[in-house]
Amino acid sequence: MTGLLSALSGAPASRALFAHDGAAITAGDIRAAARAAIARIARGQGPIFLHTESAALLAAGLMAAANLGRPVAVLPHAQPAYLAEVGAGPGSLLTDQPTDDGVAPSLALGAGGDAVLDIDPAADPEMIFFTSGSTGAPKQAPKRLSQIDAEARYWMEWFGDRAGLVAGSVSHQHIYGLIFRIAVPVMSGWVSTDRQAFSWEQFAAELGPRSVAVTSPAHLTRIPPGLDLTGGPPAFVLSSGQALPLAGALAADQLFGAPPIEILGSTETGGVATRQRRDDAEPWTPIPGVRLDLDAEGVLSVGSPFAGAATQRMGDRAEILSDGRFRLLARADRVVKVEGKRVSLARVEAALAALPDVAEAAALALGGEGAETLAAVVALKSEGEADLARLGAFRFSRALRKRLSDQLEPAERPKRWRFVRELPVNTQGKRVLSDLQRLFETPNV
């Protein structure tokens, strides 16, 4: 069956696979970029590290790595300190951005003409993704390209002939974006937008009746009032990365005419389940072939056709219903010890979010083991911002602690606070522990 590599190498050179600023990026353009990258990259056995702003150039980098028979490490970003942390040296990095020392990009698009690039039909390169572990340090999550191909085929069958264009507000550097912004459209013969849309105005202008909108809760909860869908609503709206708050699902339902299709999964498992909801009672429906189980602690484990033979522990407690669907409960791995007491960060966040001044909150523990201090990063509603301006951060945080006293024990009430306009999230709409910790590096409250 056709996979991503064979679709890239076998498509007619003139076929448009991506689009940017009204111009087509063809299969020939991508193959020409891959051939040029092969000539630039250092020979070796280790992984080739990929980071691009262009989805088409990530495809080119993947082709180059497969031609050389090397693993591919897909990086969430390419800051110098991060590159050093994951071991991405100059001779193993393919990027479409100039480096800090002025070295030209190692990936670039040019006129492809009739460029061809032979790739072993049996090639199944190892793909390495980086996720944030519980400590915030990068954690490797290996996959095989064949697993990504298998998931893309499932969604291609699911979409059928109802779509022909993909637009995304999420990065293609994450497995969710790579599957839906690169693998599915290339393997289907559709066109995909080459760059991630950062504003809703740009995103809406790219959508139309036969399009798939690939987005996340971070974007769906920030739809601007009066947004104009000039080309009409998309055929499908997808959301993944974390659970979509009900308010975001309802706002999207009103704008697009249907609730988003939420996809539950992880880098390790691939897609696990879906749901579309107009109320909080809607459970998750497992994707066909996914096997569910609960361990002794009630934590969900899954066996996925997109993850090989291994069973993966999801880290969420769950309730499996009699019809095979399930509901997620609190995370099992977000418990810390503060002042000798076990504190559920999810419980603290829920209590904060219930306060009338608070729009959204994230709780975390600061300090080393045995000396943890509970902290909170809080985005406020307009009333809360007014109170913060009137009282100042110190007095306002003390007022919040007092309001929490009816529900939380002293150890469960944050002692350190940061007030922000929006909670920091990565390009997939996920909170990253290291980003939250960074807010506390300078003295404040």
C-alpha positions as CSV (number, residue, x, y, z in Angstrom):
1,M,0.0,0.0,0.0
2,T,1.1,3.5,-0.7
3,G,2.8,5.3,2.2
4,L,4.1,8.8,2.6
5,L,7.5,8.2,1.1
6,S,6.2,6.3,-1.9
7,A,3.6,9.1,-2.5
8,L,6.3,11.7,-2.4
9,S,8.6,9.9,-4.7
10,G,5.9,8.6,-7.1
11,A,3.7,11.7,-7.6
12,P,4.0,13.4,-11.0
13,A,6.5,16.2,-10.7
14,S,4.0,18.8,-11.6
15,R,1.4,17.8,-8.9
16,A,0.8,20.5,-6.3
17,L,1.1,19.1,-2.8
18,F,1.4,22.2,-0.8
19,A,0.4,25.9,-1.2
20,H,2.0,29.1,0.2
21,D,1.0,32.7,-0.6
22,G,-1.0,31.6,-3.6
23,A,1.8,29.6,-5.1
24,A,1.9,25.8,-5.5
25,I,4.7,23.7,-4.2
26,T,5.0,20.6,-6.4
27,A,6.2,17.1,-5.8
28,G,9.2,18.0,-8.1
29,D,10.0,21.0,-5.9
30,I,10.1,18.8,-2.8
31,R,12.2,16.1,-4.5
32,A,14.7,18.8,-5.7
33,A,15.0,20.2,-2.2
34,A,15.6,16.7,-0.8
35,R,18.4,16.0,-3.4
36,A,20.1,19.3,-2.5
37,A,19.9,18.4,1.2
38,I,21.5,15.0,0.7
39,A,24.5,16.8,-0.8
40,R,24.8,19.1,2.2
41,I,24.2,16.8,5.2
42,A,27.2,15.1,6.8
43,R,27.5,11.4,6.2
44,G,27.0,9.3,9.3
45,Q,24.9,6.8,11.1
46,G,23.0,8.8,13.7
47,P,19.7,10.6,13.3
48,I,19.1,13.5,11.1
49,F,17.4,16.3,13.1
50,L,14.6,18.1,11.3
51,H,13.0,21.5,12.1
52,T,11.3,23.5,9.4
53,E,8.6,26.3,9.2
54,S,7.6,24.8,5.9
55,A,5.7,21.6,5.9
56,A,6.8,20.8,2.4
57,L,10.5,21.1,3.5
58,L,9.9,18.7,6.4
59,A,8.7,16.2,3.8
60,A,11.9,17.0,1.8
61,G,14.0,16.4,4.8
62,L,12.3,13.1,5.5
63,M,13.0,12.0,1.9
64,A,16.6,12.9,2.3
65,A,17.0,11.0,5.5
66,A,15.2,7.9,4.1
67,N,17.5,8.0,1.0
68,L,20.5,8.0,3.3
69,G,19.0,5.2,5.5
70,R,19.1,7.3,8.7
71,P,16.6,7.8,11.5
72,V,14.7,11.1,11.6
73,A,14.4,13.2,14.8
74,V,11.6,15.8,14.5
75,L,12.3,18.8,16.8
76,P,9.6,21.0,18.4
77,H,11.9,24.0,18.1
78,A,15.5,24.8,17.2
79,Q,16.9,27.1,19.8
80,P,20.6,26.7,20.3
81,A,20.4,25.5,23.9
82,Y,17.7,22.9,23.0
83,L,19.8,21.7,20.0
84,A,22.7,21.1,22.3
85,E,20.5,19.3,24.9
86,V,19.2,16.8,22.3
87,G,22.5,16.4,20.6
88,A,21.7,18.0,17.2
89,G,25.0,19.1,15.8
90,P,25.4,21.3,12.7
91,G,26.3,18.4,10.5
92,S,23.1,16.5,11.4
93,L,20.6,19.3,11.4
94,L,18.3,20.1,8.4
95,T,16.4,23.4,8.8
96,D,14.9,26.1,6.6
97,Q,16.1,28.8,9.0
98,P,19.5,30.4,9.2
99,T,21.5,29.6,12.3
100,D,22.4,32.1,14.9
101,D,26.0,32.2,13.5
102,G,24.7,33.2,10.1
103,V,25.0,29.8,8.4
104,A,22.5,29.5,5.5
105,P,19.5,27.2,5.8
106,S,20.3,23.6,4.9
107,L,16.8,23.1,3.4
108,A,15.4,25.4,0.7
109,L,12.8,25.2,-2.0
110,G,13.7,25.9,-5.7
111,A,12.2,25.1,-9.0
112,G,11.9,21.3,-9.1
113,G,11.2,20.7,-12.7
114,D,11.1,16.9,-13.3
115,A,13.3,16.1,-10.3
116,V,13.2,12.4,-9.2
117,L,14.6,10.8,-6.1
118,D,14.8,7.0,-5.6
119,I,14.0,5.6,-2.2
120,D,14.0,1.9,-1.3
121,P,10.3,0.8,-1.4
122,A,11.0,-1.2,1.8
123,A,12.3,1.9,3.7
124,D,10.7,2.4,7.1
125,P,12.8,5.0,8.9
126,E,12.6,5.4,12.6
127,M,11.0,8.7,13.6
128,I,12.0,10.2,16.9
129,F,9.7,12.8,18.5
130,F,10.5,14.7,21.6
131,T,7.9,15.2,24.3
132,S,8.1,16.8,27.7
133,G,8.6,14.3,30.5
134,S,7.3,14.9,34.0
135,T,10.5,16.9,34.8
136,G,10.2,19.0,31.7
137,A,13.3,17.5,30.2
138,P,13.0,16.3,26.5
139,K,11.9,12.7,26.3
140,Q,12.4,10.6,23.2
141,A,9.3,9.0,21.7
142,P,10.3,6.7,18.8
143,K,7.9,5.6,16.1
144,R,8.2,3.9,12.7
145,L,7.0,5.8,9.6
146,S,4.9,2.7,8.8
147,Q,2.9,3.4,12.0
148,I,2.3,7.0,10.9
149,D,1.3,5.7,7.4
150,A,-1.2,3.3,9.0
151,E,-2.9,6.0,11.0
152,A,-3.0,8.3,8.0
153,R,-4.8,5.5,6.0
154,Y,-7.4,5.2,8.8
155,W,-8.2,8.9,8.6
156,M,-8.1,8.9,4.8
157,E,-10.9,6.2,4.8
158,W,-12.7,8.2,7.5
159,F,-12.7,11.4,5.5
160,G,-13.6,9.6,2.2
161,D,-14.2,11.9,-0.7
162,R,-15.6,14.8,1.4
163,A,-12.4,16.8,1.5
164,G,-9.5,18.0,-0.7
165,L,-7.6,20.7,1.2
166,V,-6.0,20.8,4.7
167,A,-5.3,24.0,6.7
168,G,-3.7,24.0,10.1
169,S,-3.2,26.2,13.1
170,V,-0.9,23.6,14.7
171,S,2.7,22.8,13.9
172,H,3.7,19.9,11.6
173,Q,6.7,19.3,13.9
174,H,4.4,17.3,16.2
175,I,3.0,13.9,15.3
176,Y,-0.6,15.2,15.2
177,G,0.3,18.0,12.7
178,L,2.6,15.7,10.8
179,I,-0.2,13.1,10.3
180,F,-2.9,15.5,9.3
181,R,-1.0,18.3,7.6
182,I,1.5,16.2,5.7
183,A,0.8,12.4,5.6
184,V,-3.0,12.5,5.0
185,P,-3.0,15.2,2.3
186,V,0.1,13.9,0.5
187,M,-1.1,10.3,0.5
188,S,-4.6,11.4,-0.6
189,G,-3.4,13.6,-3.4
190,W,-4.9,16.7,-1.7
191,V,-3.2,20.1,-1.2
192,S,-2.1,21.3,2.3
193,T,-1.2,24.8,3.4
194,D,2.6,25.0,3.8
195,R,2.7,27.2,6.9
196,Q,1.0,27.1,10.2
197,A,-1.7,29.8,10.6
198,F,-1.1,31.8,13.7
199,S,-4.2,34.1,13.6
200,W,-7.8,33.2,13.2
201,E,-8.2,35.7,10.4
202,Q,-5.5,33.9,8.4
203,F,-6.8,30.5,9.3
204,A,-10.4,31.3,8.4
205,A,-9.3,32.7,5.0
206,E,-7.7,29.3,4.2
207,L,-10.9,27.3,4.9
208,G,-13.7,26.3,2.6
209,P,-16.5,23.6,2.2
210,R,-14.1,20.8,1.3
211,S,-11.4,21.6,3.8
212,V,-10.1,20.0,7.0
213,A,-9.3,22.4,9.8
214,V,-6.5,21.0,11.9
215,T,-6.4,22.9,15.2
216,S,-6.2,22.6,19.0
217,P,-8.0,23.7,22.2
218,A,-5.6,26.6,22.5
219,H,-7.1,28.1,19.3
220,L,-10.7,26.9,19.6
221,T,-11.1,28.6,23.0
222,R,-9.9,31.9,21.5
223,I,-12.2,32.3,18.5
224,P,-12.6,36.1,18.1
225,P,-16.2,37.5,18.1
226,G,-17.7,38.0,14.7
227,L,-15.1,35.9,12.8
228,D,-16.0,35.8,9.1
229,L,-15.7,32.5,7.4
230,T,-15.4,34.0,3.9
231,G,-15.1,30.8,2.0
232,G,-17.7,28.9,4.2
233,P,-17.3,26.4,7.0
234,P,-14.9,23.5,6.6
235,A,-16.0,19.9,6.1
236,F,-14.2,18.8,9.3
237,V,-12.7,20.6,12.3
238,L,-10.2,18.5,14.3
239,S,-8.9,19.2,17.8
240,S,-6.1,17.4,19.7
241,G,-3.4,18.0,22.2
242,Q,-5.6,18.1,25.3
243,A,-9.3,18.0,26.2
244,L,-11.3,20.8,24.6
245,P,-13.2,22.7,27.3
246,L,-17.0,22.6,26.7
247,A,-17.2,26.3,26.1
248,G,-14.7,26.0,23.2
249,A,-16.7,23.1,21.7
250,L,-19.9,25.1,21.9
251,A,-18.3,28.2,20.4
252,A,-16.9,26.2,17.5
253,D,-20.2,24.4,17.1
254,Q,-21.9,27.8,16.7
255,L,-19.3,29.1,14.2
256,F,-18.8,25.9,12.1
257,G,-22.2,24.3,12.4
258,A,-20.9,21.2,14.2
259,P,-18.7,20.5,17.2
260,P,-15.1,19.8,16.6
261,I,-13.9,16.2,16.3
262,E,-11.7,15.8,19.3
263,I,-9.0,13.2,19.0
264,L,-7.5,11.6,22.1
265,G,-4.0,10.1,21.9
266,S,-0.4,10.7,22.4
267,T,2.9,10.6,20.5
268,E,3.5,7.1,21.8
269,T,0.0,5.7,21.1
270,G,-1.2,7.6,18.1
271,G,-5.0,8.2,18.0
272,V,-6.9,6.4,20.6
273,A,-10.5,7.7,20.7
274,T,-12.7,10.5,19.3
275,R,-15.7,12.5,20.5
276,Q,-18.0,15.4,19.4
277,R,-19.8,16.9,22.2
278,R,-22.4,19.5,23.1
279,D,-22.5,18.6,26.8
280,D,-20.1,17.3,29.5
281,A,-21.7,13.8,29.4
282,E,-20.4,12.8,26.0
283,P,-17.9,9.9,26.5
284,W,-14.9,9.0,24.2
285,T,-15.4,6.3,21.5
286,P,-12.3,4.1,20.9
287,I,-10.9,4.1,17.3
288,P,-11.6,0.6,15.8
289,G,-8.8,-1.8,16.8
290,V,-7.9,0.0,20.0
291,R,-7.9,-2.2,23.1
292,L,-8.7,-0.7,26.5
293,D,-7.8,-1.8,29.9
294,L,-7.6,-0.4,33.5
295,D,-4.8,-1.3,35.9
296,A,-5.2,-1.8,39.6
297,E,-5.2,2.0,40.1
298,G,-7.9,2.5,37.5
299,V,-5.4,4.0,35.1
300,L,-6.1,3.6,31.4
301,S,-3.9,1.4,29.3
302,V,-4.3,1.1,25.5
303,G,-3.1,-1.2,22.8
304,S,-3.2,0.8,19.5
305,P,-2.9,-0.4,15.9
306,F,-0.7,2.7,15.4
307,A,1.7,1.9,18.2
308,G,3.0,-1.6,17.5
309,A,2.5,-4.5,19.9
310,A,3.3,-2.7,23.2
311,T,0.5,-1.7,25.5
312,Q,0.8,2.0,26.6
313,R,-0.2,3.4,30.0
314,M,-1.9,6.7,29.3
315,G,-1.6,8.2,32.7
316,D,-5.3,9.0,33.0
317,R,-7.7,7.4,35.3
318,A,-10.8,6.3,33.4
319,E,-14.2,4.8,33.6
320,I,-15.0,2.2,30.9
321,L,-18.7,2.1,30.1
322,S,-20.8,-1.0,29.3
323,D,-20.9,-0.1,25.6
324,G,-17.0,0.1,25.3
325,R,-16.9,3.9,25.4
326,F,-15.1,5.6,28.3
327,R,-14.8,8.8,30.3
328,L,-11.5,10.2,31.5
329,L,-11.1,11.0,35.2
330,A,-8.2,12.9,36.9
331,R,-4.7,12.3,35.8
332,A,-2.9,9.7,37.9
333,D,0.5,11.3,37.6
334,R,-0.2,14.8,38.8
335,V,0.2,14.3,42.5
336,V,3.0,16.0,44.4
337,K,4.0,16.1,48.1
338,V,3.8,19.5,49.7
339,E,4.5,19.9,53.5
340,G,4.3,16.2,53.8
341,K,0.8,16.0,52.2
342,R,-0.1,14.5,48.8
343,V,-1.6,17.3,46.7
344,S,-3.4,16.8,43.4
345,L,-2.5,19.5,41.0
346,A,-5.7,18.8,39.0
347,R,-7.7,19.4,42.2
348,V,-5.9,22.7,42.8
349,E,-6.5,23.8,39.2
350,A,-10.2,22.9,39.3
351,A,-10.6,24.9,42.5
352,L,-8.8,28.0,41.0
353,A,-10.8,27.8,37.8
354,A,-14.0,27.8,39.8
355,L,-13.2,31.2,41.3
356,P,-15.2,34.0,39.7
357,D,-12.1,36.1,38.9
358,V,-10.2,33.3,37.2
359,A,-10.4,32.3,33.5
360,E,-7.8,29.5,33.6
361,A,-5.1,28.2,35.9
362,A,-2.1,25.9,36.0
363,A,-0.6,24.5,39.3
364,L,2.9,23.2,39.7
365,A,5.4,22.4,42.4
366,L,8.7,24.4,42.6
367,G,11.8,23.3,44.4
368,G,13.6,20.1,45.0
369,E,12.2,16.9,46.4
370,G,11.2,17.3,50.0
371,A,11.2,21.1,49.7
372,E,8.4,21.7,47.2
373,T,6.4,24.9,47.2
374,L,3.0,24.9,45.5
375,A,2.7,27.6,42.8
376,A,0.0,28.8,40.4
377,V,0.0,30.5,37.0
378,V,-3.4,32.3,36.6
379,A,-5.1,34.0,33.7
380,L,-7.8,36.3,34.9
381,K,-11.1,37.5,33.7
382,S,-11.6,41.2,33.2
383,E,-13.0,41.6,36.8
384,G,-10.0,39.8,38.2
385,E,-7.6,42.0,36.2
386,A,-9.3,45.1,37.6
387,D,-8.9,43.7,41.2
388,L,-5.3,42.9,40.5
389,A,-4.6,46.4,39.3
390,R,-6.4,47.9,42.4
391,L,-4.8,45.6,45.0
392,G,-1.5,44.6,43.6
393,A,-0.2,41.1,43.1
394,F,0.6,40.4,46.8
395,R,-2.7,41.4,48.3
396,F,-4.7,39.9,45.4
397,S,-3.0,36.5,45.7
398,R,-3.7,36.5,49.4
399,A,-7.3,37.2,48.7
400,L,-7.4,34.2,46.3
401,R,-5.8,32.0,49.0
402,K,-8.5,33.0,51.4
403,R,-11.3,32.2,48.9
404,L,-9.7,28.7,48.4
405,S,-9.8,28.0,52.2
406,D,-13.4,26.6,52.0
407,Q,-12.4,23.9,49.6
408,L,-8.6,23.3,50.0
409,E,-6.3,22.4,52.8
410,P,-3.5,24.8,53.6
411,A,-1.0,22.6,51.8
412,E,-3.2,22.7,48.7
413,R,-3.3,26.5,48.5
414,P,-0.5,28.0,46.3
415,K,2.1,30.1,48.0
416,R,3.7,31.5,44.8
417,W,1.7,33.2,42.0
418,R,2.1,34.5,38.5
419,F,-0.7,36.4,36.8
420,V,-0.6,36.3,33.0
421,R,-2.9,37.3,30.1
422,E,-2.8,33.7,28.7
423,L,-1.3,30.5,30.0
424,P,1.8,29.7,28.0
425,V,1.3,26.8,25.6
426,N,3.4,25.2,22.9
427,T,2.4,25.1,19.2
428,Q,0.1,22.1,19.9
429,G,-1.8,24.0,22.6
430,K,-0.2,22.0,25.4
431,R,1.2,23.4,28.6
432,V,4.9,22.7,29.0
433,L,6.2,22.4,32.6
434,S,9.5,24.2,31.8
435,D,7.6,27.2,30.3
436,L,5.6,27.5,33.5
437,Q,8.7,27.1,35.7
438,R,10.4,29.9,33.7
439,L,7.8,32.4,34.9
440,F,9.1,32.0,38.5
441,E,12.8,32.5,37.7
442,T,12.6,36.2,38.7
443,P,11.4,37.3,42.1
444,N,7.8,38.4,42.3
445,V,5.0,36.9,44.5
